[in-house]
Amino acid sequence: MLRIAMPRLIACFALAAITAAATPTRAQGLFDFGSIGSRGPIPREVVNFPGSYRPGTVIVNTSEYRLYLVTGNGQAIRYGVGVGRQGFGWKGVHRIVAKREWPDWTPPRQMLRRRPDLPHHMAGGEANPLGARAMYIGGTLYRIHGSNEPESIGHAVSSGCIRLVNDDVIDLYSRVPIGATVIVR
């Protein structure tokens, strides 16, 4: 019986691996650990990440322009990010309090005072500066969000938000639950 079942089992695993490689955004978790499908200037990858952080913790290292999603067993998925420009950087420990797909954008009053040329509201979509996904960081005005400006990744460019290319924010969004800890340092 095992001799008959073994070829079928191997075929199932092979088919699953091929499917995962062909459709990385649908194969999250089991096969795709972050390197397939990243189209940004800084490819996402699985890296060693020592420490006692719980799996699911998001750590943003602003001086490296990198975001780490702790996966456990001393590893994390590393993403390239854009961070707050001079005068807009911040540090702290917070939680993800909400998540949105193709979010609308309403600039905060502070931003509108600095930039009165900005729209007061913008519907979600490809032209929206929040990109494909946004994760709202509690106790702040900031979000971890997508960007339609891939050239901004790896630089200090934002008004405090953490930016990823849309491919990467979609991947991160699928892995991070509401309530996840976010550490910005």
N, C-alpha and C positions, 0 to 999 in steps of 0.2 A: 504493500500500500504506500509506503514512504517513497519507493522508487517511482511510482506513478505521480504522486503529489509534488515531489521535488521539482521536476521541470515546470510544472504550472506555477509554483511559487516563485521560481527564478524568473519566469516570464512576466509575472505580475510586478516584481520589483523592477525589472528592466523597463517595462512600460511606464511605471510611475516615475522613474528617473528621467526617461525621455520626455514625458509630459512636463515634468518640473523644469527641465532645461528649456523647453519650447515656450512655456508660459510662466515666467518667473513670478509675476504678481499674483497668480492664483495658487502657486505652490509654496506659499509662505509656511515657515516653521519646520516642516519635516525635511525638505531637501534644500531649499534655498536659504543659505545663511548670509546673504547680502551681497555677493559679488556679481551675480548675474542680473543684468538689466539696469545697472546704475549707469546713467549717461552723463553724469556731472563731471566737472573738471577735476574733482577729487573722488575717485571710485570708492564706494563703500566696500568694507571688507571685515572679516572676522579677525580679531586680534587678541593676543593675550592681555588680560586685564586683571592683575592681582588686586586683592582687597576683599573686604567683607561686606560688599554691597549686595542687597537682595536682587535676584533676577527681576527685570522690569524697571530698575532704576535708570533714570536718564541723567547723564553727567555731561555738562557742557564745559569744555576747557576753552575759554575764550582766547587765551594766548596762543593756542594751537590751531584755532579755527576748526575744532573737531567736537562732535557730539558722540558720546558712547552710550549704547543701550546694553546694559549688563544682561548677559544671557545665562550666567552661572558657570560653574566649573572653571573659574579663572579666565573667562573669555567675555568679550563684548563685540557688538557690531559697531564699527567706527564709520561715521558719516562726516563729510566735509560740510561746513556751515559758514554763513556770513553772520557777523555779530554786530553789536552796537559800536558806532563810530566814536571817536574821542568825545567825551562829555556825555555819552549815552550808554556807556557800559555799566553793568551792575553785577552783583553777586548775591547769592542767597539760596535758601532751600525752600521749595514750595511744592505744590502738587498740581497735576493736570485736573482741571475742574470741568472742562467741557471739550468736545471735539466736534468739528464741522467739516463736511465735504463741500468743496467749492463754496467757501464762505463768502458772505457779503462783507464789505469793508466799510466801516465808519471811522474815519480818523478821529483820535481823541482831540479834545479842545486844545490841549497844549500844542499838538502838531499843527492844527489849523491856524493857531496864532503865529507860529513860525512860518507856515506855508499857506497863506490864504488862497493861493492858486489851486489848491487841491480840491477835489470834489468833496462835498459833505457826506456823500454816501455813494457806494459803488456796488452794484449787484455782482454776485459771484460769477466766475467765468475765467477764460484764459487770459484776459487782459487785466484781471484783478491782481493787485500786488500781493495778496495773501496766497495766491496760487491754488493748487488742487486740494489742499487739506490744511487745517489749522487745529492746533491743540492749545487751549487757553490755560495760561499759568495763573493759578489763584493768587490773590493778594497783590497782583501787579497789573499793569496795562499791557503786558507783553504776551506774545504767543510764539510757539514754535510753528512755523508755517512754510509753505512752498514759496517758490519764487519763479517769475517768468524772466529773471535776469541771471542766468547761470554764471555769467562773468563776475557776479558779486560774491560767489562762494569762495571762501578762503581769504576774505577781507573784512575789515571793520567798516561797515557801510550803512547799517540800519539805525533806526531811532530806538534801539534796544531789543527788538525782536530777534529771534534766532531763525535764520533762513536756511532752507535746503532746496536743492533742485527738486522739481515736482516728482520725478521718479523716486527719489529718496524719501521725500515726505510721505508719499503714498505707502511705501514700505514701512516706515517708522510708525505711521498712523495705524496700520494693521496690527502692529505688535504691542502698542502702548495702550493700556486701559485707562479710563478715567480713574483718578485716585493715585496714579503712579507718582512717585517722588521724582522731582527735578532738582538737581544740584547744579548751580551755575557758579563757576569759579574762574 
